[in-house]
Amino acid sequence: MDRRNFAKSIMITAIAGPQVIANPPRNRGNILESGEDIKGLPVREFDVVVAGGGTAGVMAAVASARQGAKTALIEAKGYPGGTVVEGGTALHSYFNLWKAFPGVEKRQVVKGLAQEIIDRLLLVGGTTGHADTTTRYNYDSVCTAIDTELYKLKAFEMLAESGVFICVNTLLAGAVKKGSRLEGVIAQSRLGREYFKAGCFVDCTAYGDLSAYSGADFIELNDHPVCNSMGIGNVEIEKLYDFLKVNNASGDIALGLRSGKESQIIRLGAEGTGSKNTLPEGFIDGIRQLGSGLITTTVHDNYLMFIKVNYKMDKSPTNRDEVAKAELIIRQNQYKTLELFKKYLPGCEKAFIARTSPSLNIRRGRTITCDYDISLEDVLEGRHFDDDIMAYGFHDEAPRLQIRNGGTYGVPYKALIVKNIENLLAAGMLITSNHSAHMSTRNTVCCMGQGQAAGTAAGLCAVKKYGTRELNYSDLRKKLEKDNVYIEG
Ligand SMILES: Cc1cc2nc3c(=O)[nH]c(=O)nc-3n(C[C@H](O)[C@H](O)[C@H](O)COP(=O)(O)OP(=O)(O)OC[C@H]3O[C@@H](n4cnc5c(N)ncnc54)[C@H](O)[C@@H]3O)c2cc1C
């Protein structure tokens, strides 16, 4: 395993009515092709329905509602946030990778709603702010870490203040289509089944549930491990850092706001290889076997926010029964990881598991076929399109893969338009089929920007009664720029 991969790995009803068409081999879920299935269900009418209130979905719903569109958000969990509050350690990245390219200017390339939530978090001590990295510049120039609980709260408040009809604890369970037009979706909660009609829809479910239920084309690559990350409390961060340094194993470091104090370690990683590395072999071997590692961020003293524990499944994470097995194995491995930390890492002797994700996290599930598929060349060459909706400058495989000259590429609107469906957009980890291109577009901050653009477009389309392809790009761009989105080219 190379140095970087080690660093990454050690870082550490069912609504079944009689006409439901289930298609297990394609894992499509429930497609309700006919209106018969919704007979007798309570009907709610909206301009826009956003499915999935995660990283992209929160931004999509807020953006849509702020266009004046009557917007509903359907989220399976009891809170918004998704993988940004469960999977990642640092929000990559609001900036271009200027530190890796001497002479290149530092530029904030993602703003808009993605920045608004950071501004709200800053007011309540819920983020490190945009902290410069002090090592491994060629991976990222800035680390922006968040207090995940406060993020949930601030996201919730943004949705409520924007007038979104928020349905948490509600599962998107089916879709009704007429020809190429999506008419409505079935929501399942303890209120029972309801039918949500709308003019335009946005799929932000990460798994691509809405698109799959709507009959869109997709692939399931199963090209990543799944993960459950845990927060570890009762840790002496400086003591741990000193130990890593003494053992020539210190990796990522960024200094920022922690527990209200400036210039504190807020990102900490370990390198497991190198001739001078003297980390105990029992620790290195143990965490390799467990799929875990040590790269973490923190906003608070005595707390490591995310220790990832990965597990590679044989089948796609849309397979319920395989996921059930993985959920157990990962929880066992989390416990074993904690035991290794306590045994080998000074500063962690009294550590305990303070939080885990409610269910395993995926790096991708279904990839939905859209009108345009962003290629690796687009990303690396820093290409821009005549329908850009945002700019982005980070690649998760840096320094092996980087965007040319520390610049940005554009995410085009057509990459969010679900193929063969008139009124469905997609945003988040569910776009971009190429593995390495996806390693850029799937990152949190890119997903947020896509979400804002998809929500803005859906709001405009629904209010003007347009299909997604009829929307005038210059109208969309004007709105996005007015809402502080940075678009290049
Ligand atoms: C372990 C891990 C570590 C990562 N580390 C980083 C990192 O350090 N930095 C970084 O920038 N990125 C990181 N990423 C990537 C990034 O976090 C994700 O790609 C991104 O957050 C995905 O956003 P999304 O909106 O597509 O999905 P999500 O944020 O997962 O949102 C999907 C939402 O849809 C809901 N949902 C799903 N199905 C349904 C349904 N049928 N009905 C109702 N609701 C539904 C879910 O509950 C969820 O809230 C990491 C990802 C993982 C898994």
The ligand as a Gaussian input file, in Angstrom:
#p B3LYP/6-31G(d) Opt

LIG

0 1
 C      -16.703000       7.794000       4.855000
 C      -16.739000       9.002000       4.008000
 C      -15.788000       9.992000       4.180000
 C      -15.802000      11.121000       3.408000
 N      -14.881000      12.108000       3.637000
 C      -15.002000      13.292000       3.005000
 C      -14.187000      14.396000       3.372000
 O      -13.356000      14.300000       4.248000
 N      -14.378000      15.555000       2.713000
 C      -15.298000      15.701000       1.720000
 O      -15.424000      16.790000       1.172000
 N      -16.077000      14.661000       1.348000
 C      -15.958000      13.485000       1.983000
 N      -16.756000      12.431000       1.639000
 C      -17.676000      12.582000       0.495000
 C      -18.890000      13.391000       0.825000
 O      -19.122000      13.439000       2.221000
 C      -20.134000      12.827000       0.133000
 O      -19.867000      12.446000      -1.189000
 C      -21.242000      13.879000       0.115000
 O      -21.462000      14.337000       1.430000
 C      -22.484000      13.281000      -0.505000
 O      -23.520000      14.216000      -0.463000
 P      -24.943000      13.824000      -1.068000
 O      -25.808000      15.017000      -0.897000
 O      -24.786000      13.233000      -2.413000
 O      -25.459000      12.637000      -0.134000
 P      -25.816000      12.650000       1.405000
 O      -25.205000      13.781000       2.099000
 O      -25.525000      11.290000       1.893000
 O      -27.384000      12.897000       1.406000
 C      -28.309000      11.930000       1.018000
 C      -29.522000      12.076000       1.911000
 O      -30.616000      11.380000       1.341000
 C      -31.310000      10.697000       2.361000
 N      -32.001000       9.582000       1.706000
 C      -31.458000       8.564000       1.006000
 N      -32.414000       7.765000       0.492000
 C      -33.598000       8.299000       0.878000
 C      -34.960000       7.939000       0.662000
 N      -35.300000       6.873000      -0.081000
 N      -35.931000       8.698000       1.223000
 C      -35.607000       9.794000       1.959000
 N      -34.323000      10.182000       2.197000
 C      -33.340000       9.457000       1.654000
 C      -30.217000      10.287000       3.337000
 O      -30.748000      10.004000       4.619000
 C      -29.300000      11.495000       3.308000
 O      -29.646000      12.452000       4.264000
 C      -16.788000      11.276000       2.408000
 C      -17.753000      10.287000       2.216000
 C      -17.734000       9.161000       3.017000
 C      -18.797000       8.118000       2.830000

